[in-house]
Amino acid sequence: MNINGRPFSPSPSSVPANQSVNLPVCPVPAYEIIYPWTPLEAMEKTDYDVIIVGTGAGGGSVLWRLAEQWGKNGKRIGVIEAGDYLLPANKFDLPNWLPLWANVEPPNPLNWESIPIFPSDRLASPSPLLTSFEQILALGGRSIEWGMVSPRMSPVDLASWPVSQKEMNMYYNMAEELMNVNTSFYRTAEFLLDRLRQNGFPEATNKPVAINIRPTANGEYNSTPRFSTISLLANAANRRPFDIAIKTRAVEVYTESGKVEGIKVMDRDKKPYFLKSKAVVLAASTFETPRILLNSAIRGEAIGHYLTDHSFAYTTAKVAPSDYPQIPGIYAVYVPRTDDRPYQMQMRGFPPHGQEFDILALGVLESRYENRVTLNPLKVDEYGVPEPVALFSFSDIDLEVIRQMEQGMKQAAEAMQVTIEPICALPIGRVMHDMGTCRIGTDPSTSAANPYGQIHGVSGLYVASSSMIPSSGAANPFLTIAALSIRTADYIIEQMK
């Protein structure tokens, strides 16, 4: 046997195995993997102040802000997550996911759901489906598997929003600090940046990512450098108690006289529970949030409509051997959207690819009423809720943006003095940047919620997910979801004073 790493064998003078020892047996603690799950039977007996549905960017940010502002006051918070606990924090921090971006499976397969896409002019189309939107059911949502790229929305896009740029900047500052957003994680690719800046792309900069690069102080423990909302759950749990149930589907919101009363949920055995609450925050997803509202007969002309996303184009570039500076480590470049360029570009290279690196572009898509999520009355899921379908198509403006993206990628390659492979486009739905469907605004005919995320005409019912974003812009949406959701939490706090 080994004791403290050294071999040990009993000597003749050792205590015989059958002789008693006057020491009590040490108790064996029962460890929880993460914050202890709460039985739904107990949650049904609790009167909550706030119930949050979903633990992705929106739900995690609302929970963190409520915990941070309320501290250990007497208010009760409940959290509902449809998915299971799968990964410790972020898939890229697991040893068998290395090297980064490798095409391998996680140790626990993610629970994916596909939302079929039909042409937006008709639901019962004889034509084949275009493709499908993908969403993840898991504690932490997409944050356990996202790419951490976290730019702000361009002022060009924010100009039409119901939130001022000054206020968005304040909440962007909070979200960036919370998520450890920085432009220093990747190595600076000076040879690419210099060529881009000198040849038509002066805005080129280092890519902003949500990765903690701060050195660990003495006695400090950081479990993961890459951000996921599981860290927000832990942060909130250290500030105040809250209840959380996983593998629990939210199926219907209950209201009375224009005021929320609570929400009906079901466990994996399909047993229903009614959870009472003064406020309900739906932070499920672009698809699940409007699905719950529509299944609850919540009225709103814009609920489910204005579904949007990003167009996506990709290619591989090759640097001439004489130009390649042999940069150690991963390097990346970010080219933001501008007044005359309705798309962003990203470049990323890393040692396994040698002199090759990726170029991708994300383009603005119009927010159009006809692009929407609706319910299929002829098909219900295992919980008895009609299944969602997406009706979506590109507009002529969207197609023109895609053409501009292709041209811009060629111009960037020429500016960087690199050769590229043929440019390809990713099918809509696979970018996983879906937005809209419960957008915020001041006009109930074109928005589902007010500028703070409260559903028009229903006191205490809020949205705080990708569904609340008014228009796509060209920026990756995670940071914006977090910023808007923190703002929604502040509004809830103000309403509950």
Backbone torsions as a table, in degrees:
resi	resn	phi	psi	omega
1	MET	NA	162.5	179.3
2	ASN	-117.7	136.5	171.9
3	ILE	-124.8	123.0	-177.0
4	ASN	53.4	36.4	175.0
5	GLY	82.6	1.8	-179.3
6	ARG	-113.4	142.7	178.8
7	PRO	-65.4	142.1	-179.9
8	PHE	-141.6	132.9	172.5
9	SER	-133.8	138.0	-176.5
10	PRO	-62.0	139.0	174.9
11	SER	-92.5	168.0	179.5
12	PRO	-56.6	-26.6	-178.6
13	SER	-84.4	-2.7	-179.6
14	SER	-66.5	161.3	-178.9
15	VAL	-68.5	128.8	177.6
16	PRO	-59.6	151.1	-175.9
17	ALA	-63.0	-28.9	-175.6
18	ASN	-91.9	3.5	-178.9
19	GLN	-91.3	134.3	-178.2
20	SER	-74.4	153.4	178.4
21	VAL	-121.4	135.2	-177.6
22	ASN	-82.1	52.7	175.0
23	LEU	-129.5	134.4	178.3
24	PRO	-68.6	153.2	177.4
25	VAL	-74.2	129.3	-180.0
26	CYS	-65.3	133.5	177.1
27	PRO	-68.3	143.8	178.2
28	VAL	-97.4	114.4	-177.6
29	PRO	-69.8	149.0	175.6
30	ALA	-95.8	107.8	-175.8
31	TYR	-86.7	138.4	171.4
32	GLU	-95.6	144.0	178.9
33	ILE	-66.2	-42.0	179.7
34	ILE	-148.9	-166.0	-177.4
35	TYR	-48.0	130.2	-174.9
36	PRO	-56.4	133.6	178.9
37	TRP	-72.0	146.7	-177.4
38	THR	-103.5	129.0	177.1
39	PRO	-61.9	138.7	179.5
40	LEU	-64.0	-27.9	176.4
41	GLU	-60.2	-39.0	178.5
42	ALA	-73.2	-38.5	-179.9
43	MET	-65.5	-33.5	-179.4
44	GLU	-66.7	-23.0	-179.5
45	LYS	-91.8	1.1	-175.3
46	THR	-105.3	138.5	172.2
47	ASP	-93.8	109.8	-176.0
48	TYR	-91.8	152.7	169.7
49	ASP	-85.7	-40.2	179.1
50	VAL	-140.3	133.8	169.1
51	ILE	-117.1	128.6	179.7
52	ILE	-108.9	127.2	179.1
53	VAL	-104.7	110.6	180.0
54	GLY	109.1	143.4	-177.2
55	THR	-123.8	23.1	176.1
56	GLY	-81.6	-151.1	-175.8
57	ALA	-58.0	-42.5	-177.9
58	GLY	-72.7	-54.8	-177.7
59	GLY	-63.8	-41.3	179.1
60	GLY	-63.5	-39.3	-179.2
61	SER	-70.4	-39.7	176.8
62	VAL	-63.0	-46.3	180.0
63	LEU	-59.7	-47.5	-179.4
64	TRP	-58.7	-45.9	-176.2
65	ARG	-67.2	-40.7	177.6
66	LEU	-61.9	-43.8	179.9
67	ALA	-65.4	-40.3	-178.0
68	GLU	-67.5	-36.9	-176.9
69	GLN	-87.9	-36.3	-176.0
70	TRP	-84.4	-26.7	-176.1
71	GLY	59.7	-143.6	-177.9
72	LYS	-99.8	55.2	174.4
73	ASN	-81.7	-173.4	-174.2
74	GLY	-86.7	3.7	-177.0
75	LYS	-74.7	148.0	-176.1
76	ARG	-109.1	130.7	179.3
77	ILE	-119.6	132.6	174.0
78	GLY	-119.9	146.3	-180.0
79	VAL	-127.9	134.8	-179.9
80	ILE	-119.9	129.6	177.3
81	GLU	-129.3	126.7	-178.9
82	ALA	-72.4	-29.4	-175.9
83	GLY	-87.6	-176.8	-179.0
84	ASP	-103.4	170.4	170.4
85	TYR	-82.1	118.3	-173.6
86	LEU	-117.4	-49.0	-174.0
87	LEU	-123.3	154.8	-178.8
88	PRO	-64.7	-36.8	179.5
89	ALA	-160.7	-65.2	-178.5
90	ASN	-140.3	133.5	-172.4
91	LYS	-58.9	-29.6	-176.4
92	PHE	-72.3	-11.6	177.6
93	ASP	-90.1	-2.3	179.0
94	LEU	-84.9	137.1	-175.5
95	PRO	-55.5	-39.7	-177.2
96	ASN	-83.7	12.9	169.7
97	TRP	-102.7	0.3	-179.7
98	LEU	-87.2	147.6	-2.2
99	PRO	-69.7	162.8	-179.6
100	LEU	-54.0	145.6	175.7
101	TRP	69.5	10.2	178.3
102	ALA	-66.8	146.5	-176.5
103	ASN	-89.7	73.6	-179.8
104	VAL	-129.0	167.8	-177.9
105	GLU	-92.4	147.5	176.6
106	PRO	-72.0	164.2	-179.8
107	PRO	-63.4	-34.3	173.8
108	ASN	-115.3	113.7	-176.1
109	PRO	-55.9	134.4	178.0
110	LEU	-69.6	146.9	179.2
111	ASN	-90.7	100.7	-178.5
112	TRP	-94.2	145.5	170.3
113	GLU	-123.0	137.7	180.0
114	SER	-107.6	130.4	176.5
115	ILE	-106.1	109.1	-175.8
116	PRO	-64.2	145.4	179.4
117	ILE	-110.4	128.9	173.2
118	PHE	-112.6	159.3	171.8
119	PRO	-56.2	142.5	-171.2
120	SER	-71.1	-10.6	-177.6
121	ASP	-84.7	-12.9	-180.0
122	ARG	-162.6	147.6	178.4
123	LEU	-88.4	-49.6	-178.8
124	ALA	-84.3	70.1	-176.2
125	SER	-91.5	135.0	175.4
126	PRO	-73.0	-13.2	-179.1
127	SER	-76.4	157.5	176.5
128	PRO	-64.2	157.9	175.3
129	LEU	-61.4	147.3	177.9
130	LEU	-68.0	-51.1	177.6
131	THR	-176.7	-148.6	177.8
132	SER	-150.4	150.2	170.1
133	PHE	-82.4	144.4	-179.4
134	GLU	-114.0	139.0	173.3
135	GLN	-137.2	156.6	-176.5
136	ILE	-109.5	133.0	171.4
137	LEU	-103.6	108.2	-179.0
138	ALA	-170.9	154.0	172.8
139	LEU	-60.0	124.3	-174.9
140	GLY	95.7	-12.2	178.6
141	GLY	55.1	-141.8	-177.9
142	ARG	-68.2	-14.3	-176.6
143	SER	-67.8	-14.7	178.0
144	ILE	-84.8	-3.4	-179.2
145	GLU	-143.1	13.4	-178.1
146	TRP	-80.2	171.7	-175.8
147	GLY	-90.8	1.9	174.8
148	MET	70.8	2.6	179.9
149	VAL	-73.0	124.8	-167.1
150	SER	-136.2	65.2	175.8
151	PRO	-82.8	160.7	172.7
152	ARG	-81.9	156.6	171.2
153	MET	-64.4	144.2	178.3
154	SER	-68.8	145.2	173.4
155	PRO	-55.1	-27.6	177.9
156	VAL	-60.2	-41.3	-178.8
157	ASP	-80.8	-36.6	-178.7
158	LEU	-68.4	-19.5	-176.1
159	ALA	-59.1	-28.2	-177.7
160	SER	-98.7	5.2	-176.4
161	TRP	-83.1	158.8	177.4
162	PRO	-83.2	10.0	177.2
163	VAL	-121.2	132.2	-177.5
164	SER	-67.5	154.3	178.3
165	GLN	-64.3	-34.4	178.7
166	LYS	-61.1	-44.7	179.8
167	GLU	-69.9	-39.4	177.4
168	MET	-61.5	-40.0	179.0
169	ASN	-61.6	-38.8	178.8
170	MET	-62.2	-44.9	-179.1
171	TYR	-77.1	-28.4	172.1
172	TYR	-62.3	-40.8	178.3
173	ASN	-59.0	-44.1	179.0
174	MET	-62.6	-47.8	-176.5
175	ALA	-64.6	-40.5	179.7
176	GLU	-64.4	-40.2	178.0
177	GLU	-66.9	-42.0	179.6
178	LEU	-62.7	-38.9	-174.8
179	MET	-94.3	1.1	-178.8
180	ASN	59.1	40.7	179.9
181	VAL	-70.2	132.5	179.7
182	ASN	-151.1	165.8	177.0
183	THR	-113.6	19.8	-175.2
184	SER	-111.0	-4.8	-177.2
185	PHE	-66.7	-47.9	179.7
186	TYR	-79.5	148.4	172.8
187	ARG	-62.4	144.2	177.3
188	THR	-77.0	123.1	178.6
189	ALA	-91.7	78.4	-173.6
190	GLU	-58.1	-38.6	-175.6
191	PHE	-67.3	-31.4	176.5
192	LEU	-78.8	-44.3	-179.4
193	LEU	-60.9	-45.0	-178.7
194	ASP	-60.9	-43.8	-177.9
195	ARG	-68.7	-40.0	177.8
196	LEU	-63.8	-46.6	-176.6
197	ARG	-65.5	-32.3	-178.5
198	GLN	-85.0	-9.7	-173.9
199	ASN	-130.9	47.7	169.3
200	GLY	102.9	-1.8	179.9
201	PHE	-129.9	65.3	-175.4
202	PRO	-65.7	-17.2	-178.0
203	GLU	-81.2	-7.9	-176.4
204	ALA	-54.7	137.8	-177.1
205	THR	-152.2	-178.6	174.4
206	ASN	-72.4	150.8	-177.5
207	LYS	-75.7	129.9	176.5
208	PRO	-81.4	128.1	-179.3
209	VAL	-134.5	152.4	-178.8
210	ALA	-93.5	75.4	-180.0
211	ILE	-134.5	128.7	-177.5
212	ASN	-77.6	112.3	-179.7
213	ILE	-106.6	5.6	-179.1
214	ARG	-71.5	132.2	178.6
215	PRO	-61.1	143.2	179.2
216	THR	-73.4	129.6	179.3
217	ALA	-81.1	166.6	179.2
218	ASN	-57.9	130.0	177.1
219	GLY	77.1	2.2	-178.9
220	GLU	-96.1	144.5	-179.3
221	TYR	-124.9	119.7	174.1
222	ASN	-114.5	119.2	-173.4
223	SER	-76.6	-28.5	-176.1
224	THR	-155.4	136.4	177.5
225	PRO	-79.8	-31.5	-175.8
226	ARG	-84.0	132.5	-171.5
227	PHE	-74.2	137.5	164.3
228	SER	-144.2	162.4	-176.7
229	THR	-74.2	-6.9	173.1
230	ILE	-61.5	-32.6	175.8
231	SER	-65.9	-30.4	176.9
232	LEU	-70.8	-37.3	176.4
233	LEU	-61.6	-44.2	179.1
234	ALA	-65.0	-42.2	179.2
235	ASN	-60.6	-44.6	179.5
236	ALA	-64.5	-40.8	-178.4
237	ALA	-64.7	-29.2	177.7
238	ASN	-76.6	-15.0	-177.9
239	ARG	-97.6	-32.6	-175.9
240	ARG	-165.3	159.1	175.8
241	PRO	-77.1	147.0	169.9
242	PHE	-151.1	160.1	178.8
243	ASP	-99.0	143.3	179.0
244	ILE	-144.3	132.7	177.3
245	ALA	-123.2	130.1	176.0
246	ILE	-103.8	171.8	-178.2
247	LYS	52.1	42.0	-176.2
248	THR	-131.5	121.5	-178.7
249	ARG	-92.5	129.0	168.8
250	ALA	-84.1	125.8	-174.3
251	VAL	-118.0	-26.3	-175.8
252	GLU	-158.2	135.5	174.7
253	VAL	-94.4	136.0	177.3
254	TYR	-103.8	133.3	177.3
255	THR	-129.7	158.6	176.9
256	GLU	-145.6	120.9	178.5
257	SER	54.0	44.8	176.6
258	GLY	75.3	18.4	-179.2
259	LYS	-134.6	138.8	-178.2
260	VAL	-70.5	141.6	178.5
261	GLU	-113.3	-26.9	-178.2
262	GLY	160.2	-162.6	-174.7
263	ILE	-146.5	142.9	176.1
264	LYS	-92.7	130.4	178.0
265	VAL	-127.7	163.5	178.4
266	MET	-137.5	141.1	176.9
267	ASP	-86.3	-177.2	-176.5
268	ARG	-66.0	-19.1	177.0
269	ASP	-88.7	6.1	178.8
270	LYS	68.4	24.2	175.9
271	LYS	-85.1	127.4	-177.1
272	PRO	-85.0	150.4	175.8
273	TYR	-139.8	144.2	175.0
274	PHE	-110.0	119.3	-178.7
275	LEU	-105.9	122.4	-177.7
276	LYS	-87.4	139.3	179.6
277	SER	-160.3	147.7	175.9
278	LYS	-75.1	-26.0	179.5
279	ALA	-142.0	143.0	176.0
280	VAL	-126.9	128.9	178.6
281	VAL	-112.0	113.4	178.1
282	LEU	-89.8	107.6	-179.9
283	ALA	-126.0	41.6	-174.0
284	ALA	-76.4	-62.9	177.8
285	SER	-178.7	177.3	175.8
286	THR	-59.3	-28.1	-175.3
287	PHE	-102.2	-41.9	-175.3
288	GLU	-74.9	-33.8	179.8
289	THR	-62.4	-53.0	177.1
290	PRO	-66.3	-28.7	177.5
291	ARG	-61.3	-45.0	178.5
292	ILE	-63.3	-43.5	-179.5
293	LEU	-64.1	-45.2	-179.6
294	LEU	-66.1	-38.2	178.4
295	ASN	-69.6	-20.0	179.2
296	SER	-91.9	3.3	-178.3
297	ALA	58.8	32.8	173.7
298	ILE	-74.9	123.4	-175.9
299	ARG	-81.4	141.4	178.1
300	GLY	173.3	118.9	-174.4
301	GLU	-61.2	-28.9	-175.0
302	ALA	-98.4	-5.1	-177.9
303	ILE	-62.7	124.1	-178.6
304	GLY	90.6	-15.5	-175.6
305	HIS	-93.5	175.1	179.2
306	TYR	62.8	34.1	174.3
307	LEU	-62.1	132.1	178.6
308	THR	-143.7	177.5	-173.7
309	ASP	-164.5	-157.9	171.1
310	HIS	-122.3	142.1	165.6
311	SER	-78.3	153.2	-170.9
312	PHE	-139.6	129.7	175.7
313	ALA	-130.2	149.7	-172.0
314	TYR	-146.6	148.3	171.4
315	THR	-157.4	168.8	176.0
316	THR	-113.4	134.8	-179.4
317	ALA	-110.6	152.1	178.7
318	LYS	-126.7	129.5	179.8
319	VAL	-90.7	140.9	175.8
320	ALA	-61.7	136.8	-178.4
321	PRO	-53.9	-34.5	-178.7
322	SER	-70.5	-22.8	-178.9
323	ASP	-92.0	-20.6	-171.4
324	TYR	-69.6	121.5	-174.5
325	PRO	-88.4	8.1	-179.9
326	GLN	55.1	54.4	179.6
327	ILE	-70.0	125.3	175.5
328	PRO	-78.5	140.3	178.5
329	GLY	85.2	178.9	-177.6
330	ILE	-81.9	137.8	176.5
331	TYR	-127.0	153.8	-175.6
332	ALA	-153.0	153.2	179.5
333	VAL	-134.2	144.6	179.3
334	TYR	-127.3	129.3	176.5
335	VAL	-116.5	106.4	-174.0
336	PRO	-74.8	165.4	174.6
337	ARG	-66.4	147.2	178.8
338	THR	-130.6	179.6	179.3
339	ASP	-55.9	-41.3	-176.0
340	ASP	-105.1	8.0	179.3
341	ARG	-130.9	99.6	-174.2
342	PRO	-82.3	43.4	179.3
343	TYR	-160.9	162.3	172.8
344	GLN	-114.3	162.6	174.5
345	MET	-131.8	148.4	176.4
346	GLN	-132.1	140.5	174.1
347	MET	-122.7	139.0	-178.2
348	ARG	-148.2	129.6	177.6
349	GLY	-134.0	150.8	178.1
350	PHE	-151.4	156.1	-168.2
351	PRO	-48.5	-40.9	-177.5
352	PRO	-57.9	-24.1	-178.2
353	HIS	-93.7	1.5	176.7
354	GLY	58.7	-118.0	-174.7
355	GLN	-89.8	10.9	178.2
356	GLU	-103.3	150.2	171.7
357	PHE	-147.4	162.9	-177.7
358	ASP	-90.7	147.1	168.1
359	ILE	-127.3	127.3	175.7
360	LEU	-133.6	156.5	178.8
361	ALA	-133.4	140.7	176.2
362	LEU	-119.2	124.8	-175.0
363	GLY	-110.1	153.5	176.8
364	VAL	-68.7	135.2	171.0
365	LEU	-114.6	144.3	179.1
366	GLU	-64.0	147.1	170.1
367	SER	-93.9	104.6	-174.8
368	ARG	-118.6	141.6	-177.1
369	TYR	-57.9	-38.7	-174.9
370	GLU	-71.4	-21.1	174.2
371	ASN	-81.5	117.6	-168.3
372	ARG	-156.5	168.8	170.3
373	VAL	-111.0	130.2	179.0
374	THR	-134.0	172.5	-180.0
375	LEU	-101.2	141.7	176.5
376	ASN	-92.5	104.1	-175.3
377	PRO	-68.1	-14.6	-177.4
378	LEU	-91.6	-3.5	-177.1
379	LYS	-143.6	119.3	178.5
380	VAL	-113.1	157.7	178.8
381	ASP	-87.5	-173.3	-176.6
382	GLU	-66.4	-15.1	179.1
383	TYR	-97.5	4.4	178.9
384	GLY	82.3	13.3	-179.5
385	VAL	-100.7	132.6	176.6
386	PRO	-54.4	138.0	-176.9
387	GLU	-75.8	145.6	179.6
388	PRO	-82.5	147.5	169.9
389	VAL	-132.8	150.4	178.9
390	ALA	-106.4	134.3	173.8
391	LEU	-110.5	117.2	-171.1
392	PHE	-150.9	143.6	171.4
393	SER	-155.2	157.1	175.8
394	PHE	-78.3	142.8	171.3
395	SER	-88.4	171.5	176.4
396	ASP	-61.0	-35.5	178.2
397	ILE	-66.1	-41.2	177.7
398	ASP	-59.3	-44.3	-178.9
399	LEU	-66.1	-35.2	177.1
400	GLU	-66.5	-38.1	176.9
401	VAL	-62.2	-40.3	179.3
402	ILE	-62.9	-40.1	176.9
403	ARG	-64.0	-40.0	177.7
404	GLN	-65.3	-37.1	177.2
405	MET	-60.4	-46.8	179.9
406	GLU	-59.7	-44.2	-179.9
407	GLN	-66.1	-40.9	-179.4
408	GLY	-65.6	-36.3	178.0
409	MET	-66.1	-37.3	176.9
410	LYS	-66.9	-40.3	178.5
411	GLN	-66.1	-39.1	178.6
412	ALA	-65.4	-40.1	178.3
413	ALA	-62.7	-40.6	178.3
414	GLU	-65.6	-40.3	179.0
415	ALA	-63.7	-37.2	-179.0
416	MET	-83.4	-6.4	179.8
417	GLN	61.5	48.6	178.5
418	VAL	-127.4	159.1	174.4
419	THR	-99.7	147.2	-177.2
420	ILE	-127.4	155.5	172.6
421	GLU	-77.6	167.1	175.3
422	PRO	-55.3	139.6	-177.8
423	ILE	-80.6	135.8	178.2
424	CYS	-123.1	162.4	-179.6
425	ALA	-116.2	139.5	176.3
426	LEU	-84.3	137.0	179.1
427	PRO	-58.7	145.7	177.7
428	ILE	-60.5	142.2	-178.6
429	GLY	102.1	-21.9	-177.8
430	ARG	-98.8	-3.8	178.2
431	VAL	-75.2	-27.2	-178.4
432	MET	62.0	36.6	173.6
433	HIS	-119.2	30.3	-178.0
434	ASP	-61.2	142.9	-176.0
435	MET	-148.8	174.5	176.6
436	GLY	86.4	-154.6	178.3
437	THR	76.7	-24.2	172.1
438	CYS	-142.8	47.5	-171.4
439	ARG	-63.6	150.9	178.8
440	ILE	-87.1	153.8	179.6
441	GLY	174.0	-179.8	-179.0
442	THR	-99.9	-18.4	-177.0
443	ASP	-102.7	114.2	-179.5
444	PRO	-61.6	-17.9	179.1
445	SER	-79.5	-19.3	-179.4
446	THR	-124.0	4.2	178.8
447	SER	-143.6	150.1	-179.4
448	ALA	-89.2	-26.2	-175.0
449	ALA	-136.4	160.4	177.5
450	ASN	-73.5	175.6	-175.2
451	PRO	-59.5	-12.7	178.8
452	TYR	-102.6	2.6	177.5
453	GLY	96.1	2.9	177.9
454	GLN	-83.3	128.0	-179.6
455	ILE	-58.7	131.5	-179.2
456	HIS	-55.8	127.6	173.3
457	GLY	82.6	0.6	179.5
458	VAL	-128.4	104.9	-179.7
459	SER	-67.9	131.8	176.3
460	GLY	87.2	0.4	179.7
461	LEU	-110.1	121.0	-172.5
462	TYR	-127.1	157.6	169.1
463	VAL	-119.2	144.9	-179.5
464	ALA	-154.6	65.5	179.7
465	SER	-148.5	-170.0	177.1
466	SER	-57.8	-22.6	-178.1
467	SER	-65.6	-22.2	-174.5
468	MET	-84.3	-11.5	-176.3
469	ILE	-66.7	125.7	-174.0
470	PRO	-66.8	-37.3	-179.5
471	SER	-152.6	156.7	-167.7
472	SER	-70.6	-37.6	-169.6
473	GLY	58.9	-160.0	178.7
474	ALA	-121.0	-1.4	-176.1
475	ALA	-85.5	146.2	171.1
476	ASN	-54.5	136.0	-165.5
477	PRO	-83.6	-12.2	-168.6
478	PHE	-58.2	-49.3	-178.6
479	LEU	-59.9	-40.8	-179.5
480	THR	-66.8	-39.1	176.2
481	ILE	-60.1	-45.6	-179.6
482	ALA	-62.2	-44.9	-178.3
483	ALA	-63.0	-47.8	179.8
484	LEU	-64.5	-35.6	-178.1
485	SER	-72.0	-36.9	174.2
486	ILE	-61.7	-40.3	178.3
487	ARG	-63.8	-40.5	177.1
488	THR	-62.7	-41.9	177.7
489	ALA	-60.2	-40.9	177.8
490	ASP	-61.8	-37.8	178.8
491	TYR	-67.0	-41.7	177.3
492	ILE	-60.5	-44.6	178.7
493	ILE	-59.0	-43.9	179.7
494	GLU	-64.2	-40.2	-179.2
495	GLN	-68.4	-24.0	-175.5
496	MET	-99.8	9.8	176.7
497	LYS	-67.2	NA	NA
